Amino acid sequence: MDELIDILDSDGNYTNKTAMKSEAHRKGWFHPTVHVWFYTMDGRVLIQQRSKTKDVFPLLWDVSVAGHIGAGEDIEISAVREIEEEIGLTITPEALEKIGVFKSIHRHSENLLDCEYHHAFLCELKVPLHKLTKQESEVEDLSLISLVQFSQEIWGLAHLQKYVPHSTEYYRAIVKAIKNRL
């Protein structure tokens, strides 16, 4: 779905310009996104398998919930909205814990350059997996896996084609942040 988004400079600062998401991707303009990582107190992390119809990284496993921030939209409100849309869970902004902002650049093709600043949050998952409702157009599957298994898979050579290729720094920060809360 195309939407109006804010445009950032290469340092992540707002430029007071907006564009449609498709144009930002075509021209490689930086823009903000949200990433929400859900974890359980018994040491598991919720991962999402991207829909087979996604333009980028179809069927790869990724962050629990992710999405673009609408132009002028509050970051935490955007995160809450994306959570409800993608996994059918209603939370309050106070349940989110921001852990950082991560610069990401992915050239998918000549006409698709994803330049994003991911505003990353943690949130404790307090409901069983079967209570979540996946958004069919975005989410193929949901899985709770141990943080140990997740760590081994994102750093191991055996699963290079399983996960969206975020930077090692990004994945290490997520794992460390979750470990610190257990």
URZI-V910581 format. One line per field, one symbol per residue. ss: DSSP state (H for helix, E for strand, C for the rest). psi: psi as a letter, one per 40 degrees, with the letter a starting at -180 (. if undefined). burial: I if it has 9 or more other C-alpha atoms within 8 Angstrom, else O. A space follows every 10 residues. Layout:
ss = ???
psi = ???
burial = ???
This chain:
ss = CCCEEEEECC CCCEEEEEEE HHHHHHHCCE EEEEEEEEEC CCCEEEEEEE CCCCCCCCCC EECCEEEECE CCCCHHHHHH HHHHHHHCCC CCHHHCEEEE EEEEEEEEEC CEEEEEEEEE EEEECCCCHH HCCCCCCCEE EEEEEEHHHH HHHHHCHHHC CCECCCCHHH HHHHHHHHHC CC
psi = hiihiihiie eeiheeiiii ddddddefhi iiiihhhiii eefihhihhi ieeidhfiei iaidhiiihi hehhdddddd ddddddefhh iideeihhei hhhhhhhdid ehhhhihhhh iihhheiide eihihdedhd iiihiidddd ddddeieefd edihgiiddd ddddddddde e.
burial = OOOIIIIIIO OIOIOOOIII IOOIIIIIII IIIIIIIIII OOIIIIIIII IOOIOOOIII IIIIIIIIII OOOOIOIIII OIIIIIIIIO OOIOOIOOIO OIIIOOOIOO OIIIIIIIII IIIIOOOOOO OIIIIOOIII IIOIIIIOOI IOIIOOOOII OOIIOOOOOI IOOIIOIIOO OO
